[in-house]
């Protein structure tokens, strides 16, 4: 009679071994600094957790991943202890796997698509992806050799996830790539906007150093439309990729938003992330203040958790729908609550109150209730009559999202077709109405996930290659 299968070989590992989550520093410790909250698995835990995968013949996790990552394949390699091979397979479909594993909402993508979600705990895909890629970097196994130079040049505008991914793909095809970045440091929102407690800056710097080592040129402090005319780009380069993102803050659209103490989310995050001297931003003193954050997305979570670390007396999120309809990551919500942030759901701000000296004194709100679903399935909210109340505040952070930044009116970039909300219009190859000018990421689709920007950039790189091959 055959013996019972061991956890390392059984197809029932998903039931025999419970799902583990990466070690997490205590809230009391982590609010004292900006270091990453999560540690990595050890090798034994990674092998056990990867072995929980049942190796579906039609893996739903891959379908749930915007990059169609070959998840079961690299899980099998990780389960066998071949971490370097697993990481190489991960990099074959993703240009920033060490970043995506940290900032992607796996609970809404690959992990929630896992077939085990109907039976029990899903595979810890994100944590394993992080481990194998960090392991490969630690062991010097991420270097690659670009293709022989093909004699063509491409300009990439923006060094966020889309710009970095497009530059990476094009360099592998033999193009000389120049990345133009408006800020004094490369990395876009990966460095300036996403707090270090989610993504430490050395992770991004490591990737940028690798790109530079493989021939990608970075020109910093160069703003398109002002310092870099479109005509010059089209003259000096064979193609252009626009990946400058969407960083124009949406207005609160309520009385009082002009008061002192009302601050847009992104400048606040950049100032606390990178420091005022680097970006010439006014310092926002949070110490001992009642901070109110408007919005319910991941940027709102970042603001709350940053305010706590900056010694706010209180950090309260006001969101007009309920928890189930909140767009922010559940993991980030849990971390924010653990760290001391408060949430008031079904609460709609209607005005920011003046303290009599032109500064914030509080936020007037009204209670909401949910009605029928809208066209996208989200239940519409409506005010409850007679339910007005005031939330004390002396600093209000507006985190209602972002729109694409318009090109300067006197810039040649206004030739590029945009839609009604300012997003760049592209075809199936990510090319704009101007031949040879491509775009992707938030500047096209509006604020979205890092993984979506990477997907657009990879698609654009292939579109650029096909376009230039066709006009030889």
KOLRO-480589 format. One record per residue (C-alpha): residue number from 1; residue in three letters; chain; x, y, z. Coordinates in pm, whole numbers. Layout:
BEGIN
(lumpa NUM, "Ala", "A", (X, Y, Z))
...
***
This chain:
BEGIN
(lumpa 1, "Unk", "A", (0, 0, 0))
(lumpa 2, "Unk", "A", (151, 336, -102))
(lumpa 3, "Unk", "A", (238, 577, 172))
(lumpa 4, "Unk", "A", (56, 905, 215))
(lumpa 5, "Unk", "A", (194, 1180, -3))
(lumpa 6, "Unk", "A", (416, 1434, 171))
(lumpa 7, "Unk", "A", (334, 1803, 166))
(lumpa 8, "Unk", "A", (611, 1857, -92))
(lumpa 9, "Unk", "A", (453, 1629, -351))
(lumpa 10, "Unk", "A", (83, 1605, -277))
(lumpa 11, "Unk", "A", (-172, 1767, -506))
(lumpa 12, "Unk", "A", (-370, 1829, -189))
(lumpa 13, "Unk", "A", (-108, 2062, -43))
(lumpa 14, "Unk", "A", (-358, 2346, -60))
(lumpa 15, "Unk", "A", (-558, 2165, 210))
(lumpa 16, "Unk", "A", (-265, 2011, 399))
(lumpa 17, "Unk", "A", (-75, 2338, 427))
(lumpa 18, "Unk", "A", (-247, 2659, 527))
(lumpa 19, "Unk", "A", (-176, 2984, 351))
(lumpa 20, "Unk", "A", (97, 3189, 514))
(lumpa 21, "Unk", "A", (136, 3564, 495))
(lumpa 22, "Unk", "A", (474, 3737, 505))
(lumpa 23, "Unk", "A", (595, 3850, 847))
(lumpa 24, "Unk", "A", (472, 4200, 927))
(lumpa 25, "Unk", "A", (626, 4444, 1168))
(lumpa 26, "Unk", "A", (405, 4557, 1455))
(lumpa 27, "Unk", "A", (206, 4875, 1405))
(lumpa 28, "Unk", "A", (376, 5035, 1706))
(lumpa 29, "Unk", "A", (717, 4979, 1545))
(lumpa 30, "Unk", "A", (640, 5060, 1184))
(lumpa 31, "Unk", "A", (469, 5398, 1244))
(lumpa 32, "Unk", "A", (806, 5522, 1375))
(lumpa 33, "Unk", "A", (969, 5502, 1031))
(lumpa 34, "Unk", "A", (905, 5472, 658))
(lumpa 35, "Unk", "A", (1062, 5131, 602))
(lumpa 36, "Unk", "A", (862, 4854, 434))
(lumpa 37, "Unk", "A", (597, 4694, 650))
(lumpa 38, "Unk", "A", (642, 4337, 527))
(lumpa 39, "Unk", "A", (945, 4113, 546))
(lumpa 40, "Unk", "A", (1001, 3828, 300))
(lumpa 41, "Unk", "A", (936, 3458, 343))
(lumpa 42, "Unk", "A", (1228, 3229, 417))
(lumpa 43, "Unk", "A", (1324, 2966, 159))
(lumpa 44, "Unk", "A", (1144, 2679, 328))
(lumpa 45, "Unk", "A", (820, 2873, 356))
(lumpa 46, "Unk", "A", (839, 2981, -7))
(lumpa 47, "Unk", "A", (879, 2621, -122))
(lumpa 48, "Unk", "A", (586, 2505, 91))
(lumpa 49, "Unk", "A", (361, 2791, -15))
(lumpa 50, "Unk", "A", (447, 2748, -383))
(lumpa 51, "Unk", "A", (376, 2374, -352))
(lumpa 52, "Unk", "A", (15, 2457, -257))
(lumpa 53, "Unk", "A", (-53, 2538, -624))
(lumpa 54, "Unk", "A", (-254, 2254, -785))
(lumpa 55, "Unk", "A", (-114, 2333, -1133))
(lumpa 56, "Unk", "A", (-445, 2391, -1312))
(lumpa 57, "Unk", "A", (-446, 2295, -1682))
(lumpa 58, "Unk", "A", (-612, 2632, -1753))
(lumpa 59, "Unk", "A", (-474, 2859, -1480))
(lumpa 60, "Unk", "A", (-723, 3125, -1387))
(lumpa 61, "Unk", "A", (-454, 3316, -1196))
(lumpa 62, "Unk", "A", (-273, 3390, -1522))
(lumpa 63, "Unk", "A", (-597, 3511, -1676))
(lumpa 64, "Unk", "A", (-655, 3734, -1375))
(lumpa 65, "Unk", "A", (-312, 3894, -1417))
(lumpa 66, "Unk", "A", (-309, 4189, -1663))
(lumpa 67, "Unk", "A", (34, 4071, -1781))
(lumpa 68, "Unk", "A", (-74, 3706, -1816))
(lumpa 69, "Unk", "A", (221, 3609, -1598))
(lumpa 70, "Unk", "A", (315, 3240, -1617))
(lumpa 71, "Unk", "A", (232, 3197, -1250))
(lumpa 72, "Unk", "A", (187, 2818, -1213))
(lumpa 73, "Unk", "A", (512, 2758, -1402))
(lumpa 74, "Unk", "A", (726, 2975, -1177))
(lumpa 75, "Unk", "A", (540, 2846, -870))
(lumpa 76, "Unk", "A", (647, 2494, -969))
(lumpa 77, "Unk", "A", (1009, 2605, -1003))
(lumpa 78, "Unk", "A", (992, 2783, -667))
(lumpa 79, "Unk", "A", (844, 2473, -504))
(lumpa 80, "Unk", "A", (1143, 2277, -636))
(lumpa 81, "Unk", "A", (1384, 2533, -493))
(lumpa 82, "Unk", "A", (1489, 2678, -831))
(lumpa 83, "Unk", "A", (1434, 3039, -727))
(lumpa 84, "Unk", "A", (1659, 3188, -994))
(lumpa 85, "Unk", "A", (1480, 2994, -1269))
(lumpa 86, "Unk", "A", (1146, 3098, -1123))
(lumpa 87, "Unk", "A", (1251, 3463, -1123))
(lumpa 88, "Unk", "A", (1372, 3443, -1484))
(lumpa 89, "Unk", "A", (1035, 3306, -1587))
(lumpa 90, "Unk", "A", (864, 3584, -1392))
(lumpa 91, "Unk", "A", (1072, 3847, -1572))
(lumpa 92, "Unk", "A", (983, 3699, -1911))
(lumpa 93, "Unk", "A", (637, 3858, -1890))
(lumpa 94, "Unk", "A", (696, 4144, -1645))
(lumpa 95, "Unk", "A", (955, 4421, -1654))
(lumpa 96, "Unk", "A", (904, 4519, -1289))
(lumpa 97, "Unk", "A", (808, 4202, -1100))
(lumpa 98, "Unk", "A", (989, 4314, -783))
(lumpa 99, "Unk", "A", (771, 4628, -789))
(lumpa 100, "Unk", "A", (440, 4473, -893))
(lumpa 101, "Unk", "A", (471, 4208, -622))
(lumpa 102, "Unk", "A", (478, 4489, -367))
(lumpa 103, "Unk", "A", (217, 4733, -499))
(lumpa 104, "Unk", "A", (-29, 4528, -706))
(lumpa 105, "Unk", "A", (-363, 4448, -540))
(lumpa 106, "Unk", "A", (-323, 4072, -583))
(lumpa 107, "Unk", "A", (-640, 4021, -383))
(lumpa 108, "Unk", "A", (-830, 4179, -675))
(lumpa 109, "Unk", "A", (-627, 4021, -957))
(lumpa 110, "Unk", "A", (-434, 3693, -969))
(lumpa 111, "Unk", "A", (-509, 3567, -619))
(lumpa 112, "Unk", "A", (-882, 3626, -630))
(lumpa 113, "Unk", "A", (-887, 3446, -967))
(lumpa 114, "Unk", "A", (-718, 3139, -819))
(lumpa 115, "Unk", "A", (-945, 2834, -838))
(lumpa 116, "Unk", "A", (-877, 2769, -470))
(lumpa 117, "Unk", "A", (-1071, 3083, -379))
(lumpa 118, "Unk", "A", (-1384, 2866, -404))
(lumpa 119, "Unk", "A", (-1239, 2601, -171))
(lumpa 120, "Unk", "A", (-1022, 2780, 82))
(lumpa 121, "Unk", "A", (-718, 3003, 102))
(lumpa 122, "Unk", "A", (-563, 3100, -230))
(lumpa 123, "Unk", "A", (-194, 3080, -314))
(lumpa 124, "Unk", "A", (24, 3363, -176))
(lumpa 125, "Unk", "A", (126, 3462, -528))
(lumpa 126, "Unk", "A", (240, 3816, -453))
(lumpa 127, "Unk", "A", (462, 3719, -160))
(lumpa 128, "Unk", "A", (628, 3439, -360))
(lumpa 129, "Unk", "A", (682, 3666, -660))
(lumpa 130, "Unk", "A", (851, 3919, -434))
(lumpa 131, "Unk", "A", (1078, 3654, -279))
(lumpa 132, "Unk", "A", (1200, 3496, -602))
(lumpa 133, "Unk", "A", (1282, 3830, -765))
(lumpa 134, "Unk", "A", (1456, 3971, -460))
(lumpa 135, "Unk", "A", (1647, 3643, -437))
(lumpa 136, "Unk", "A", (1761, 3676, -799))
(lumpa 137, "Unk", "A", (1881, 4033, -742))
(lumpa 138, "Unk", "A", (2068, 3931, -427))
(lumpa 139, "Unk", "A", (2245, 3655, -617))
(lumpa 140, "Unk", "A", (2337, 3873, -916))
(lumpa 141, "Unk", "A", (2112, 3678, -1150))
(lumpa 142, "Unk", "A", (1915, 3964, -1310))
(lumpa 143, "Unk", "A", (2170, 4109, -1552))
(lumpa 144, "Unk", "A", (2092, 4059, -1918))
(lumpa 145, "Unk", "A", (2260, 4144, -2246))
(lumpa 146, "Unk", "A", (2071, 4368, -2485))
(lumpa 147, "Unk", "A", (2044, 4288, -2852))
(lumpa 148, "Unk", "A", (2308, 4426, -3089))
(lumpa 149, "Unk", "A", (2236, 4795, -3160))
(lumpa 150, "Unk", "A", (1996, 4831, -3449))
(lumpa 151, "Unk", "A", (2092, 5194, -3518))
(lumpa 152, "Unk", "A", (1754, 5339, -3418))
(lumpa 153, "Unk", "A", (1668, 5577, -3137))
(lumpa 154, "Unk", "A", (1352, 5608, -2931))
(lumpa 155, "Unk", "A", (1259, 5883, -2685))
(lumpa 156, "Unk", "A", (1058, 5780, -2379))
(lumpa 157, "Unk", "A", (881, 6058, -2191))
(lumpa 158, "Unk", "A", (842, 5982, -1821))
(lumpa 159, "Unk", "A", (1032, 5741, -1598))
(lumpa 160, "Unk", "A", (741, 5591, -1410))
(lumpa 161, "Unk", "A", (643, 5224, -1451))
(lumpa 162, "Unk", "A", (529, 5271, -1811))
(lumpa 163, "Unk", "A", (842, 5456, -1917))
(lumpa 164, "Unk", "A", (1074, 5210, -1746))
(lumpa 165, "Unk", "A", (897, 4907, -1893))
(lumpa 166, "Unk", "A", (893, 5052, -2244))
(lumpa 167, "Unk", "A", (1262, 5145, -2221))
(lumpa 168, "Unk", "A", (1343, 4794, -2098))
(lumpa 169, "Unk", "A", (1157, 4624, -2385))
(lumpa 170, "Unk", "A", (1309, 4850, -2650))
(lumpa 171, "Unk", "A", (1663, 4809, -2514))
(lumpa 172, "Unk", "A", (1622, 4433, -2544))
(lumpa 173, "Unk", "A", (1541, 4486, -2912))
(lumpa 174, "Unk", "A", (1860, 4684, -2975))
(lumpa 175, "Unk", "A", (1720, 5039, -2965))
(lumpa 176, "Unk", "A", (1908, 5327, -2810))
(lumpa 177, "Unk", "A", (1656, 5462, -2559))
(lumpa 178, "Unk", "A", (1662, 5805, -2398))
(lumpa 179, "Unk", "A", (1424, 5860, -2107))
(lumpa 180, "Unk", "A", (1320, 6221, -2040))
(lumpa 181, "Unk", "A", (1203, 6290, -1685))
(lumpa 182, "Unk", "A", (1069, 6626, -1559))
(lumpa 183, "Unk", "A", (1175, 6564, -1199))
(lumpa 184, "Unk", "A", (1533, 6570, -1068))
(lumpa 185, "Unk", "A", (1528, 6197, -990))
(lumpa 186, "Unk", "A", (1405, 5910, -1209))
(lumpa 187, "Unk", "A", (1128, 5671, -1111))
(lumpa 188, "Unk", "A", (815, 5882, -1141))
(lumpa 189, "Unk", "A", (546, 5803, -886))
(lumpa 190, "Unk", "A", (726, 5482, -793))
(lumpa 191, "Unk", "A", (980, 5703, -617))
(lumpa 192, "Unk", "A", (791, 6027, -558))
(lumpa 193, "Unk", "A", (434, 5918, -489))
(lumpa 194, "Unk", "A", (424, 5565, -347))
(lumpa 195, "Unk", "A", (540, 5579, 16))
(lumpa 196, "Unk", "A", (853, 5389, 109))
(lumpa 197, "Unk", "A", (662, 5177, 361))
(lumpa 198, "Unk", "A", (502, 5012, 56))
(lumpa 199, "Unk", "A", (795, 5032, -184))
(lumpa 200, "Unk", "A", (1139, 5128, -60))
(lumpa 201, "Unk", "A", (1323, 5356, -298))
(lumpa 202, "Unk", "A", (1625, 5129, -325))
(lumpa 203, "Unk", "A", (1405, 4875, -507))
(lumpa 204, "Unk", "A", (1331, 5124, -786))
(lumpa 205, "Unk", "A", (1686, 5263, -789))
(lumpa 206, "Unk", "A", (1816, 4909, -836))
(lumpa 207, "Unk", "A", (1600, 4864, -1146))
(lumpa 208, "Unk", "A", (1697, 5204, -1288))
(lumpa 209, "Unk", "A", (2066, 5125, -1234))
(lumpa 210, "Unk", "A", (2019, 4800, -1425))
(lumpa 211, "Unk", "A", (1856, 4983, -1717))
(lumpa 212, "Unk", "A", (2137, 5240, -1725))
(lumpa 213, "Unk", "A", (2392, 4959, -1717))
(lumpa 214, "Unk", "A", (2223, 4813, -2024))
(lumpa 215, "Unk", "A", (2244, 5135, -2223))
(lumpa 216, "Unk", "A", (1928, 5330, -2135))
(lumpa 217, "Unk", "A", (2007, 5701, -2106))
(lumpa 218, "Unk", "A", (1824, 5920, -1850))
(lumpa 219, "Unk", "A", (1786, 6296, -1895))
(lumpa 220, "Unk", "A", (1645, 6453, -1579))
(lumpa 221, "Unk", "A", (1474, 6789, -1523))
(lumpa 222, "Unk", "A", (1340, 6783, -1880))
(lumpa 223, "Unk", "A", (971, 6872, -1915))
(lumpa 224, "Unk", "A", (800, 6787, -2242))
(lumpa 225, "Unk", "A", (641, 7083, -2415))
(lumpa 226, "Unk", "A", (864, 7327, -2227))
(lumpa 227, "Unk", "A", (1223, 7199, -2235))
(lumpa 228, "Unk", "A", (1168, 6932, -2499))
(lumpa 229, "Unk", "A", (979, 7042, -2813))
(lumpa 230, "Unk", "A", (792, 6773, -3000))
(lumpa 231, "Unk", "A", (952, 6878, -3329))
(lumpa 232, "Unk", "A", (1298, 6813, -3183))
(lumpa 233, "Unk", "A", (1195, 6471, -3058))
(lumpa 234, "Unk", "A", (1048, 6370, -3393))
(lumpa 235, "Unk", "A", (1359, 6499, -3571))
(lumpa 236, "Unk", "A", (1616, 6337, -3344))
(lumpa 237, "Unk", "A", (1440, 6008, -3267))
(lumpa 238, "Unk", "A", (1276, 5743, -3481))
(lumpa 239, "Unk", "A", (981, 5709, -3241))
(lumpa 240, "Unk", "A", (846, 5861, -2919))
(lumpa 241, "Unk", "A", (663, 5699, -2628))
(lumpa 242, "Unk", "A", (458, 5918, -2394))
(lumpa 243, "Unk", "A", (434, 5767, -2048))
(lumpa 244, "Unk", "A", (416, 6080, -1834))
(lumpa 245, "Unk", "A", (114, 5966, -1632))
(lumpa 246, "Unk", "A", (-184, 6155, -1493))
(lumpa 247, "Unk", "A", (-96, 6379, -1201))
(lumpa 248, "Unk", "A", (-347, 6665, -1215))
(lumpa 249, "Unk", "A", (-541, 6644, -890))
(lumpa 250, "Unk", "A", (-919, 6632, -907))
(lumpa 251, "Unk", "A", (-1086, 6917, -722))
(lumpa 252, "Unk", "A", (-1288, 6862, -407))
(lumpa 253, "Unk", "A", (-1561, 7078, -567))
(lumpa 254, "Unk", "A", (-1694, 7198, -233))
(lumpa 255, "Unk", "A", (-1689, 7541, -65))
(lumpa 256, "Unk", "A", (-1378, 7618, 135))
(lumpa 257, "Unk", "A", (-1120, 7424, -66))
(lumpa 258, "Unk", "A", (-922, 7747, -113))
(lumpa 259, "Unk", "A", (-854, 7772, 262))
(lumpa 260, "Unk", "A", (-509, 7744, 412))
(lumpa 261, "Unk", "A", (-467, 7385, 525))
(lumpa 262, "Unk", "A", (-632, 7224, 221))
(lumpa 263, "Unk", "A", (-360, 7031, 38))
(lumpa 264, "Unk", "A", (-370, 6802, -265))
(lumpa 265, "Unk", "A", (-266, 6445, -190))
(lumpa 266, "Unk", "A", (23, 6413, -435))
(lumpa 267, "Unk", "A", (228, 6720, -329))
(lumpa 268, "Unk", "A", (183, 6607, 32))
(lumpa 269, "Unk", "A", (306, 6256, -45))
(lumpa 270, "Unk", "A", (597, 6380, -255))
(lumpa 271, "Unk", "A", (704, 6624, 16))
(lumpa 272, "Unk", "A", (698, 6355, 284))
(lumpa 273, "Unk", "A", (850, 6096, 51))
(lumpa 274, "Unk", "A", (1131, 6286, -115))
(lumpa 275, "Unk", "A", (1161, 6602, 94))
(lumpa 276, "Unk", "A", (1093, 6965, 12))
(lumpa 277, "Unk", "A", (1447, 7071, -91))
(lumpa 278, "Unk", "A", (1452, 6821, -375))
(lumpa 279, "Unk", "A", (1120, 6924, -529))
(lumpa 280, "Unk", "A", (1087, 7283, -403))
(lumpa 281, "Unk", "A", (755, 7202, -234))
(lumpa 282, "Unk", "A", (627, 7376, 80))
(lumpa 283, "Unk", "A", (665, 7163, 391))
(lumpa 284, "Unk", "A", (335, 7048, 540))
(lumpa 285, "Unk", "A", (359, 7038, 918))
(lumpa 286, "Unk", "A", (136, 6755, 1038))
(lumpa 287, "Unk", "A", (259, 6728, 1396))
(lumpa 288, "Unk", "A", (-26, 6733, 1644))
(lumpa 289, "Unk", "A", (-287, 6823, 1383))
(lumpa 290, "Unk", "A", (-628, 6673, 1308))
(lumpa 291, "Unk", "A", (-589, 6544, 953))
(lumpa 292, "Unk", "A", (-892, 6459, 739))
(lumpa 293, "Unk", "A", (-846, 6273, 410))
(lumpa 294, "Unk", "A", (-1114, 6294, 140))
(lumpa 295, "Unk", "A", (-1140, 5984, -82))
(lumpa 296, "Unk", "A", (-1132, 5608, -54))
(lumpa 297, "Unk", "A", (-865, 5488, -295))
(lumpa 298, "Unk", "A", (-507, 5377, -244))
(lumpa 299, "Unk", "A", (-384, 5738, -250))
(lumpa 300, "Unk", "A", (-614, 5812, 43))
(lumpa 301, "Unk", "A", (-464, 5512, 229))
(lumpa 302, "Unk", "A", (-115, 5643, 155))
(lumpa 303, "Unk", "A", (-208, 5987, 292))
(lumpa 304, "Unk", "A", (-356, 5843, 612))
(lumpa 305, "Unk", "A", (-58, 5621, 684))
(lumpa 306, "Unk", "A", (188, 5899, 601))
(lumpa 307, "Unk", "A", (4, 6144, 828))
(lumpa 308, "Unk", "A", (24, 5895, 1115))
(lumpa 309, "Unk", "A", (400, 5862, 1062))
(lumpa 310, "Unk", "A", (432, 6241, 1049))
(lumpa 311, "Unk", "A", (288, 6259, 1405))
(lumpa 312, "Unk", "A", (-66, 6372, 1327))
(lumpa 313, "Unk", "A", (-292, 6387, 1631))
(lumpa 314, "Unk", "A", (-560, 6207, 1432))
(lumpa 315, "Unk", "A", (-602, 6081, 1074))
(lumpa 316, "Unk", "A", (-960, 6033, 956))
(lumpa 317, "Unk", "A", (-1080, 5918, 615))
(lumpa 318, "Unk", "A", (-1420, 6037, 491))
(lumpa 319, "Unk", "A", (-1575, 5822, 218))
(lumpa 320, "Unk", "A", (-1924, 5862, 78))
(lumpa 321, "Unk", "A", (-1990, 5496, 6))
(lumpa 322, "Unk", "A", (-1960, 5190, 231))
(lumpa 323, "Unk", "A", (-1660, 4965, 289))
(lumpa 324, "Unk", "A", (-1770, 4712, 24))
(lumpa 325, "Unk", "A", (-1766, 4984, -243))
(lumpa 326, "Unk", "A", (-1439, 5144, -139))
(lumpa 327, "Unk", "A", (-1186, 5117, -425))
(lumpa 328, "Unk", "A", (-877, 5107, -204))
(lumpa 329, "Unk", "A", (-680, 4790, -135))
(lumpa 330, "Unk", "A", (-816, 4586, 154))
(lumpa 331, "Unk", "A", (-463, 4510, 266))
(lumpa 332, "Unk", "A", (-380, 4880, 280))
(lumpa 333, "Unk", "A", (-704, 4952, 465))
(lumpa 334, "Unk", "A", (-618, 4691, 729))
(lumpa 335, "Unk", "A", (-268, 4834, 767))
(lumpa 336, "Unk", "A", (-406, 5187, 802))
(lumpa 337, "Unk", "A", (-649, 5080, 1075))
(lumpa 338, "Unk", "A", (-375, 4891, 1259))
(lumpa 339, "Unk", "A", (-161, 5202, 1252))
(lumpa 340, "Unk", "A", (-430, 5422, 1404))
(lumpa 341, "Unk", "A", (-620, 5574, 1112))
(lumpa 342, "Unk", "A", (-998, 5607, 1138))
(lumpa 343, "Unk", "A", (-1261, 5562, 867))
(lumpa 344, "Unk", "A", (-1605, 5716, 845))
(lumpa 345, "Unk", "A", (-1800, 5545, 568))
(lumpa 346, "Unk", "A", (-2124, 5672, 413))
(lumpa 347, "Unk", "A", (-1997, 6021, 490))
(lumpa 348, "Unk", "A", (-2001, 6290, 222))
(lumpa 349, "Unk", "A", (-1808, 6616, 274))
(lumpa 350, "Unk", "A", (-2016, 6918, 172))
(lumpa 351, "Unk", "A", (-1796, 7211, 284))
(lumpa 352, "Unk", "A", (-1462, 7289, 445))
(lumpa 353, "Unk", "A", (-1512, 7533, 732))
(lumpa 354, "Unk", "A", (-1317, 7855, 794))
(lumpa 355, "Unk", "A", (-1172, 7923, 1139))
(lumpa 356, "Unk", "A", (-1223, 8296, 1083))
(lumpa 357, "Unk", "A", (-863, 8351, 979))
(lumpa 358, "Unk", "A", (-870, 8183, 639))
(lumpa 359, "Unk", "A", (-763, 7842, 763))
(lumpa 360, "Unk", "A", (-938, 7508, 805))
(lumpa 361, "Unk", "A", (-1153, 7453, 1116))
(lumpa 362, "Unk", "A", (-1342, 7139, 1016))
(lumpa 363, "Unk", "A", (-1534, 6957, 745))
(lumpa 364, "Unk", "A", (-1912, 6974, 725))
(lumpa 365, "Unk", "A", (-2054, 6636, 622))
(lumpa 366, "Unk", "A", (-2381, 6461, 560))
(lumpa 367, "Unk", "A", (-2459, 6095, 619))
(lumpa 368, "Unk", "A", (-2528, 5886, 311))
(lumpa 369, "Unk", "A", (-2725, 5573, 230))
(lumpa 370, "Unk", "A", (-2689, 5339, -65))
(lumpa 371, "Unk", "A", (-2951, 5313, -335))
(lumpa 372, "Unk", "A", (-2972, 5120, -662))
(lumpa 373, "Unk", "A", (-2658, 5011, -851))
(lumpa 374, "Unk", "A", (-2523, 5232, -1131))
(lumpa 375, "Unk", "A", (-2425, 5112, -1479))
(lumpa 376, "Unk", "A", (-2103, 4964, -1338))
(lumpa 377, "Unk", "A", (-2274, 4778, -1054))
(lumpa 378, "Unk", "A", (-2176, 5020, -779))
(lumpa 379, "Unk", "A", (-2465, 5125, -560))
(lumpa 380, "Unk", "A", (-2538, 5495, -583))
(lumpa 381, "Unk", "A", (-2523, 5694, -263))
(lumpa 382, "Unk", "A", (-2775, 5957, -154))
(lumpa 383, "Unk", "A", (-2786, 6198, 134))
(lumpa 384, "Unk", "A", (-2989, 6126, 447))
(lumpa 385, "Unk", "A", (-3203, 6436, 521))
(lumpa 386, "Unk", "A", (-3119, 6613, 845))
(lumpa 387, "Unk", "A", (-2797, 6418, 905))
(lumpa 388, "Unk", "A", (-2544, 6701, 877))
(lumpa 389, "Unk", "A", (-2251, 6707, 1121))
(lumpa 390, "Unk", "A", (-1895, 6844, 1147))
(lumpa 391, "Unk", "A", (-1566, 6654, 1163))
(lumpa 392, "Unk", "A", (-1292, 6858, 1337))
(lumpa 393, "Unk", "A", (-992, 6926, 1116))
(lumpa 394, "Unk", "A", (-706, 7169, 1070))
(lumpa 395, "Unk", "A", (-554, 6993, 768))
(lumpa 396, "Unk", "A", (-752, 6844, 478))
(lumpa 397, "Unk", "A", (-585, 6619, 219))
(lumpa 398, "Unk", "A", (-783, 6585, -104))
(lumpa 399, "Unk", "A", (-736, 6238, -255))
(lumpa 400, "Unk", "A", (-1015, 6224, -513))
(lumpa 401, "Unk", "A", (-792, 6097, -791))
(lumpa 402, "Unk", "A", (-611, 6246, -1087))
(lumpa 403, "Unk", "A", (-658, 6351, -1448))
(lumpa 404, "Unk", "A", (-398, 6371, -1725))
(lumpa 405, "Unk", "A", (-200, 6695, -1725))
(lumpa 406, "Unk", "A", (-276, 6903, -2034))
(lumpa 407, "Unk", "A", (11, 6995, -2264))
(lumpa 408, "Unk", "A", (98, 7367, -2269))
(lumpa 409, "Unk", "A", (-134, 7551, -2508))
(lumpa 410, "Unk", "A", (159, 7687, -2708))
(lumpa 411, "Unk", "A", (323, 7345, -2734))
(lumpa 412, "Unk", "A", (330, 7130, -3047))
(lumpa 413, "Unk", "A", (208, 6845, -2827))
(lumpa 414, "Unk", "A", (-146, 6985, -2856))
(lumpa 415, "Unk", "A", (-148, 6822, -3201))
(lumpa 416, "Unk", "A", (-195, 6490, -3022))
(lumpa 417, "Unk", "A", (-560, 6384, -3009))
(lumpa 418, "Unk", "A", (-716, 6357, -2663))
(lumpa 419, "Unk", "A", (-1060, 6252, -2544))
(lumpa 420, "Unk", "A", (-1318, 6449, -2346))
(lumpa 421, "Unk", "A", (-1137, 6408, -2014))
(lumpa 422, "Unk", "A", (-787, 6472, -2147))
(lumpa 423, "Unk", "A", (-664, 6115, -2202))
(lumpa 424, "Unk", "A", (-447, 6055, -2507))
(lumpa 425, "Unk", "A", (-626, 5860, -2782))
(lumpa 426, "Unk", "A", (-432, 5561, -2918))
(lumpa 427, "Unk", "A", (-495, 5277, -3162))
(lumpa 428, "Unk", "A", (-457, 4903, -3102))
(lumpa 429, "Unk", "A", (-77, 4941, -3113))
(lumpa 430, "Unk", "A", (-75, 5233, -2863))
(lumpa 431, "Unk", "A", (7, 5478, -3144))
(lumpa 432, "Unk", "A", (-146, 5827, -3135))
(lumpa 433, "Unk", "A", (-280, 6019, -3432))
(lumpa 434, "Unk", "A", (79, 6129, -3503))
(lumpa 435, "Unk", "A", (274, 5854, -3681))
(lumpa 436, "Unk", "A", (564, 5732, -3470))
(lumpa 437, "Unk", "A", (429, 5885, -3148))
(lumpa 438, "Unk", "A", (298, 5626, -2902))
(lumpa 439, "Unk", "A", (148, 5651, -2554))
(lumpa 440, "Unk", "A", (37, 5430, -2266))
(lumpa 441, "Unk", "A", (-39, 5409, -1897))
(lumpa 442, "Unk", "A", (-225, 5672, -1697))
(lumpa 443, "Unk", "A", (-186, 5938, -1968))
(lumpa 444, "Unk", "A", (-410, 5720, -2186))
(lumpa 445, "Unk", "A", (-636, 5528, -1948))
(lumpa 446, "Unk", "A", (-642, 5763, -1651))
(lumpa 447, "Unk", "A", (-522, 5671, -1302))
(lumpa 448, "Unk", "A", (-481, 5296, -1283))
(lumpa 449, "Unk", "A", (-251, 5023, -1158))
(lumpa 450, "Unk", "A", (123, 4992, -1208))
(lumpa 451, "Unk", "A", (65, 4660, -1381))
(lumpa 452, "Unk", "A", (-165, 4827, -1637))
(lumpa 453, "Unk", "A", (106, 5082, -1719))
(lumpa 454, "Unk", "A", (356, 4800, -1766))
(lumpa 455, "Unk", "A", (115, 4614, -1995))
(lumpa 456, "Unk", "A", (54, 4924, -2209))
(lumpa 457, "Unk", "A", (426, 4992, -2230))
(lumpa 458, "Unk", "A", (511, 4639, -2342))
(lumpa 459, "Unk", "A", (240, 4661, -2605))
(lumpa 460, "Unk", "A", (368, 5001, -2718))
(lumpa 461, "Unk", "A", (725, 4873, -2747))
(lumpa 462, "Unk", "A", (611, 4597, -2978))
(lumpa 463, "Unk", "A", (401, 4852, -3171))
(lumpa 464, "Unk", "A", (704, 5078, -3210))
(lumpa 465, "Unk", "A", (915, 4787, -3332))
(lumpa 466, "Unk", "A", (656, 4678, -3590))
(lumpa 467, "Unk", "A", (603, 5037, -3706))
(lumpa 468, "Unk", "A", (973, 5105, -3756))
(lumpa 469, "Unk", "A", (1029, 4770, -3925))
(lumpa 470, "Unk", "A", (749, 4855, -4169))
(lumpa 471, "Unk", "A", (901, 5191, -4269))
(lumpa 472, "Unk", "A", (1256, 5072, -4330))
***
